[in-house]
Structure formats: structure tokens, C-alpha cells
Amino acid sequence: MTVELITTGSELLLGRVLNTHVHWLGRRLADLGKPISHHVTVPDTSEAIRGAVQEALSRADLVITTGGLGPTSDDVTRERIAELLGRQLIYRPDIGDSIRQFFESRQRPMPERTRVEALVPEGATAFINQHGTAPGLALDLSPNPFRTGGTRSGLILLPGPPRELQPMFDHQVQPWLAEHFPPSEAFVCRTFKTTGLGESLMEGRLESALAPLVAQGLQVGYCARVGEVDVRFVARGVQAELLVSAAENVLEQAAGEFVFGTGDDSLEEFLVRYLSARSLTLALAESCTGGQLANRITNVPGASAMFLAGWVTYSNDSKTRQLGVPSSLLQEFGAVSEPVARAMAEGARRESGADYAISVTGIAGPGGGSEEKPVGTVFIGVAGPQGTTVQQQLNRFDRPTFKFQTGQQAFNQLRRQLMKDQGPA
Amino acid sequence: MTVELITTGSELLLGRVLNTHVHWLGRRLADLGKPISHHVTVPDTSEAIRGAVQEALSRADLVITTGGLGPTSDDVTRERIAELLGRQLIYRPDIGDSIRQFFESRQRPMPERTRVEALVPEGATAFINQHGTAPGLALDLSPNPFRTGGTRSGLILLPGPPRELQPMFDHQVQPWLAEHFPPSEAFVCRTFKTTGLGESLMEGRLESALAPLVAQGLQVGYCARVGEVDVRFVARGVQAELLVSAAENVLEQAAGEFVFGTGDDSLEEFLVRYLSARSLTLALAESCTGGQLANRITNVPGASAMFLAGWVTYSNDSKTRQLGVPSSLLQEFGAVSEPVARAMAEGARRESGADYAISVTGIAGPGGGSEEKPVGTVFIGVAGPQGTTVQQQLNRFDRPTFKFQTGQQAFNQLRRQLMKDQGPA
């Protein structure tokens, strides 16, 4: 099945808005066994949109467009596609009602021109927008007039804002695709999130044990991110579920301690879930990461159940005053040292009363390094009911990547301590 | 001048890597008066890359490709484009040397296959890569063999990693473009960053005063982001500099207090620069933003000169213990209240000894709201040598947007207090 994506909007080409649709939809569609093979961004002019849709329909089994479904004059996708296909636009009172309700529930007047969003091309399925007003639209073109031989194609029009598009795709488009374009054979895809082992080391651990499964058709993909490696198993056909389950067992046996989640999970989501479920609490004492760990933990809804307090002790004085780090330690070993990391973690645990505390002290750069402690040196402490461990790392990256990578290592150090103290997830 | 962008890489289409090139290059090229009119992403197969380049060259004055210049088997851009243009690839010893030095300075062995990166199509300009190994390449196709009439076109090949591409574009590609494809007339573009006034209110303040300049050819663009509005002035021709300078004066007169920077400046960069220059210091006391403000401030190199300490006092107990917020205040008014915001800011200033302190307390959601204090309610305090101010805001967004918008408001509240206490930037 060939899939093409057309993202519309001059603001995307002028660099005013970051286009995240390829990334998000690309992953979803690949996981459904329908990978995108071609993507184009065009300005929101009638000519460009009509041209791009006709060209994509001449080639692809499935064409998805994003944007241009709103009520303003530069929203022309719905109209141009209806024209291209020679279909009438018909007013759908039920959609009109849902749009009116959207404005009523927010106590805002409904602009008259929003009415165009209730127009639907003849024969199209409409997906009511749960997070905005313009519905998505899907057409089963059977036959597709632009393909030689009149092959059948699907055409799906999605709204531009990610917060509208993403839930619509998951809850409405996927079932429509499953009904209208079911996979010709079983397709199973599962991604596992791992941390603490590099891509080639992970591959080395799994390779020989996976070989017999690969010989039977299993596909294995590795994707390295900052401080993480995704392991993805894909199989097709009657044996698909069997092959992926067997691969999952191999991963569990050979590298289970590095797996922290599936799909889109993050380390911070894992920690919030794990600690909350056991009524355990966390405190954070950060120097060089400057609040990055706290910010990531508090991005997870429900973090307030397990996160008590964080300190960003950037100056030496604040390490002493807030966390009780003895100034003798700072003088003797320096702020970036094993004893200071230990004292920070223990101070944060004591001051907050939390069950566990993480501390981070290091040199983010670009300045501040020395021969003995080069830029990128970090000490990470984890204090808990069984004592305190400190690990040294060397992370030579630009400043934001340094902070993120250090965060990954710190969260993983806590995760491994929790596995040891409290048992598996 | 028509410009087309071709981003190559199957990982982009499969959603493994977020494609930021359109966003970054789109903005740069628009600011040079050479906006991108068409963008395509293709897999890294020979056929797809050759097809996309030939098609783009048949239409555009300038074609830019990204990716596929590395040494592995799926890096085919250089070879396929040389074939397409019928040009030999010639080994350039100077590039070979610079690649060898790259590995030597990192004390890593140079993989033999990296040698292909020193191959350059006949007649191409090579841009030595300052942050990686593969050079960028530029060809002045005069005539362009794929365009009727043999019009002239530029073809530029850039490496895929953003940290390599971005400095290469700014320092090497821009001068090449200026030499080979100079603008046919003067082009001036300046963007001003503003905060504290919505897009339509900003437009309302400027519209009538800018009207005579617009009549003479000035273009005005507004771009609303979370908590910011960019105001962009563009003009062409002999009067270009005059028109943009006059527009700048209008902005200064009508809304100068909302302008905090130019180009890509951020509010946190402004604050780090402003406070450091005056040897003033800052502390942060965050509840609902959970370390976001501290993380943003410490993303700016040099933040350690002005940032002393931050607290993430997520629990009531930590507000009392760390910042000395009286528990009677918490009981009487609740944690999300004007008096608690005031006490947090004053506590952070006192505990850290900083000149200024910001406090934030609010309800990020999705849970935790009430009729009196709905989700999105925030109190922001700024304590300084002249006393403490607290402002209430209502930010109804998803959790990460809530945190970012609240951060914008908090930074802007401090910025305005600094203007009052310490004078303009």
C-alpha cells in the first residue's frame, strides 16, 4: 500500500510554524503497516493544492492532506478537492449543530462564516472534531479517477492543528482505515523503549537470539535517540503475533533490565507511574541541569502525587544554605564532585522528607571546564532508604542536549535503584 | 526567485526523526527575500532522489537538498546528483585532510569509507563542515539543463544533521548565494519580538501610523506564538532601508514597551543579558510551572552569572519549609492565592540573597480546579528592591502550553519591573 502526505500552508514554508505532522503521522502509519512513501508541503493556494492532490492520487493508494479546512479565505482544501472530484458540497445539519455547541460551551459567539465547516463533499465520511470545529473528511474513491485502470484509493482530509488532528486520527481515522482499507494480511508492530545501553551494544545482545525469528520473517528496527534506543519488532502474515511475542521474550531475557516502556512512553512517565502506584515520593536537587528534571517530571499529569520538592542550587552558597552541603566539601572537592553530589541528594531527601532524591552536579559548558574536570563532567546521586549511590558521567554535547542526556541518565539511575529496592514494574 | 527544498531520508517519512529543516531554512530564506515555494520529502533511494531533484530543477531558480552526504550505503545524494548532471566526482585532498583532522582532534580512528565525503562534482563549490565531516556542495548551473530556455539555477546540497547544516548555511551558503544569486534589488527584513500584547491589539496600535509606509511598499507581518507576537517589516528597492527604519520608529513610539528583542531572541536571553550587564541576581520560586522557568533561564549560556537559586515547591509543606510561607496563609487563602505568591517571592529573595525573585503558583490541570479557582488560574509574584507585585492570570491550555505561557508572563512581569526600577535595556 503506497501512502502520500500533503501538508498545506504557506506558514509552514515560510518557517513560521514547525511542521510536526510528518513526524507524528509517519510514525502512526508505519506502525499500522502503511508507511508514508512521499510527502510534500505546498502553499495554501488553490492551484498548488489542486495540483498536489491530483498528482498524489495518480500514484497512491491512500492520500492524506492536512490543513485548509477552517473558515478563513486561505482555507481552500475542502472546496478545491470537491471541485477536483466533481462532487457537490452538501450542508450537514448535525455538523452545524456540533460546531454551534462548541462555541456555546465556551460562551463565545459563533462567527457566521464557520458555517462552511459543515459542508461535506457528496459521499464523504465526516469525523466530528472533538477539539475544534472543522471536521475531518474521508472519501473512498472506487474507482480513483486519476489512476490508470481505475484502481481504488482513499483520500483523507485532516485539520491542521496537531491537538485536533492527533486524537481524530487515533479515534476516528484508524477505525475508518481498518474498515475501508484493511491490511491484506495480519500485521503486528510493537516498539519497546530502552535506556542505558547504546544502539550497537543492544543489537549485539539481541542479534543471535533473534536470528531464527528474522529467518521466519521478523523485522527488527533500532532507533537511537538522546539517551534512549527504541527496539521495534514488525511481522506480517499468520505467524505475525507469534513472531513478535517470541522476539519480546528474547528482549526480556537478553536486555530486560534496560526496557522501561512501550510505544511513546518516556522515562519521566515511567517514574511518575511507578512511584505513585507504591505511594513513594521524590525530591530533586539540580545544579547543571537547572530545573530540567523537575520540568520533565511535572510535565506528567498526576506528578503532584509523588513529587514533593525540587531545588535548583546553581550557586555554591545555595548548595550550602538550602541543602546543607558542608562548605568544607565544596572547598576540598569542588562543586562538581562525588562527595557534593552525595551531600546534595541526602540533603534534598532530608529537607523534603521524600523517599528518594536525585542530585545532579556538573559542567554544562560551553565555559567552566578544566583538564581534570572537562566540560561535560557530571556526578549524579540517588539517595533512598537503602543508602546513596553516585555515578560519574561524561556528556559532551551542546547545552540543551547535555541537560537532556544528563536527565535521562539520572532518571535511569533512579529507575535501576527502584528495581533493586522495590521490585520490577 | 523560486526556491524549492528537498529533504531526503526514510527516517523522516517513518516518523523516527522530526524534520526541522523546513522550519529553519524556511525562515532564513524568507528573511533573505527568497521564500521556499515547494517542499518535498523523499526516501533515500536513488530513484526517489534523482526524480525529485530533476523535477525541482525543471521549475526552480534555486534547489536545496538536505541529507544523504554521509559515508554509509544509504547516503546516495552526492552520487545521484553527479550522475544526473553528467559530472565527474573528483577527490579533493584538502577536504580529505580536513576530515582526517576532524577524527584526529577527537582521538578517534577515521573509518576508511569516510573518504567518499571528499569527492566533489566537477565545478562545484565545497563548504567545509565545521561541525561534522561531510562538506556541503553548491553548483551554479548556467544553463540549467532541465529548464526550457536553459535558464540559470543554483543547486545546493547540505548535510542532514541540523547542528552541521545551520552554521554552514549562515556562514558559507549565505555568502555564496549573495555572490551567485544577488537580489535583483535591495531587500531589507527585520523582525521584532514583542510580548504582553495580543496580535490584534498590536496590529490596532500600529495600523494607522504604518499606513503611509505601507502605501510606499512596506510589508508588515504579524506572527502570534505562545505569549509572544513577532512583528516583521519587509521592504524592497532603493527606499527599503528608509521604509523599515521608519516602521521601526513607529513600533518604538506606539508599542516600544512591549518589544524585548529582535530576530530569534527569547525573553530568557533578554533577562540573562540585562541582569548580567548590571550585576543583578535572580532567584525563582515555582509551584505549577515545576522548574520550567529555571530550565529556560539555565538554557542560556552565562546564566550562572545572574541566577543564584530556584525552588520547585510542589507541596504545601515545601512552601513553608523552604520559603517560609506561613502555614496560616496556606490554610486561609489556599496555595493558589495572591498572599502565597507574595510570600513565595519574598521568601525566595530572602533565602537566596538575590536582587529579584519571581514566584509562580497556580493550577496547571487537567485536575485540581474549582468554581472559584478554575484550571488555568495563576498568581505570579515579582519581589525586588522596590517591593513586591503580584498579578493574576488565567491560562487555559494543555499542560506544557500552560507552563510555557505562564513562564512568558512571569518573565515579562520581571522585565517590566526591571524597566521601571533600572531603566531601559
Interface residues (C-beta under 8 A of the other chain):
Chain A: E11 L12 L13 L14 G15 R16 V17 L18 N19 T20 V22 H23 W24 L25 G26 R27 R28 L29 A30 P35 I36 S37 H38 H39 V40 T41 V42 P43 A48 R163 C223 D230 L284 E286 C288 T289 G290 G291 Q292 L293 A294 N295 I297 T298 N299 P301 G302 A303 S304 F307 L308 A309 G310 W311 V312 T313 Y314 S315 D317 S318 R321 Q322 E351 S352 G353 A364 G365 P366 G367 G368 D398 R399 P400 K403
Chain B: E11 L12 L13 L14 G15 R16 V17 L18 N19 T20 V22 H23 W24 L25 G26 R27 R28 L29 A30 P35 I36 S37 H38 H39 V40 T41 V42 P43 A48 R163 C223 L284 E286 C288 T289 G290 G291 Q292 L293 A294 N295 I297 T298 N299 P301 G302 A303 S304 F307 L308 A309 G310 W311 V312 T313 Y314 S315 D317 S318 R321 Q322 E351 S352 G353 A364 G365 P366 G367 G368 D398 R399 P400 K403
